[in-house]
Amino acid sequence: MQIIPLSEGSFTIDKTKRFVPFDVGTDDLQQRPTGSLLVEVQPFAVVTTEDILVIDTGLGFKEDGVLQIHRNLQKAGIDPARVTKVLMSHLHKDHAGGVSGDCSDGASIAGADRSLSFPNARYYVQRKELEYAFEKGPTSYITEELECLRTSPQVEFLDGDGVIDGYIKYAITGAHCPWHQVFWIVDGGETVFFGGDVAPQLQQMKSRFVAKYDYDGKKAMELRQKWWEEGQAAGWTFLFYHDVKTPMWRAS
């Protein structure tokens, strides 16, 4: 498998839930509001023998009118139109902002102002996560960006745990938000694990850390410990969406 981190940059986030750009070379975290977290925003492309996968879709920012995730894919030599599957861990705005764009960015739906940003891909979304997003609304979810998921024939709604096309396993964790899911991609004898916001950074895998921002922080901590032990024993490659220094780590 080929794994391509699609970093959108480093940011701080505080209780306002605004993502403020942060230059790790020049900015001082101490000058940001008390309690600010420093995170990377980093979707991934994974090229397997069967698919070009995108895992989560970033903030949905644009550079010169082009979605940042599209530009990052193009820099890696991948035409966004060739993406075949989009796997969504959950729909918080920093993970789902690039799900859609204006109708110039992807496949439009009749009567819609926005379109799914990967016109030839199947999107895999937990049905109850989408329902919850519309119940909860701002500031964690931006529902206008998610509206086209509700009606597009490109979307495959998942209900609980399962397997996609025989080689992508998914499971609900319920730890970061109620219907958050994680993925194992098994191809060519390799296993890639994406833990989304339950396992967002390498250091959190190595420590007993309970995050106040999680729906169930204790469960998240326990799952990280479980996955870390299993992954080290089995030689998984871990992908870390919010790690500023280590986008991926392979157990050996």
Secondary structure as UniProt FT lines:
FT   STRAND          2..5
FT   STRAND          10..13
FT   TURN            15..16
FT   STRAND          19..21
FT   TURN            24..26
FT   HELIX           29..31
FT   TURN            34..35
FT   STRAND          37..40
FT   STRAND          44..47
FT   STRAND          52..55
FT   STRAND          62..63
FT   TURN            64..65
FT   STRAND          66..67
FT   HELIX           68..75
FT   TURN            76..77
FT   HELIX           80..82
FT   STRAND          85..87
FT   HELIX           93..96
FT   TURN            97..98
FT   STRAND          100..102
FT   TURN            103..104
FT   STRAND          107..108
FT   TURN            110..111
FT   STRAND          114..116
FT   TURN            119..120
FT   STRAND          122..126
FT   HELIX           127..136
FT   TURN            138..140
FT   HELIX           143..146
FT   HELIX           147..150
FT   TURN            153..154
FT   STRAND          155..158
FT   STRAND          162..164
FT   TURN            165..167
FT   STRAND          168..172
FT   TURN            178..179
FT   STRAND          181..187
FT   TURN            188..189
FT   STRAND          190..194
FT   TURN            196..198
FT   HELIX           202..205
FT   TURN            212..213
FT   TURN            215..216
FT   HELIX           217..234
FT   STRAND          237..239
FT   TURN            241..242
FT   STRAND          248..250
//
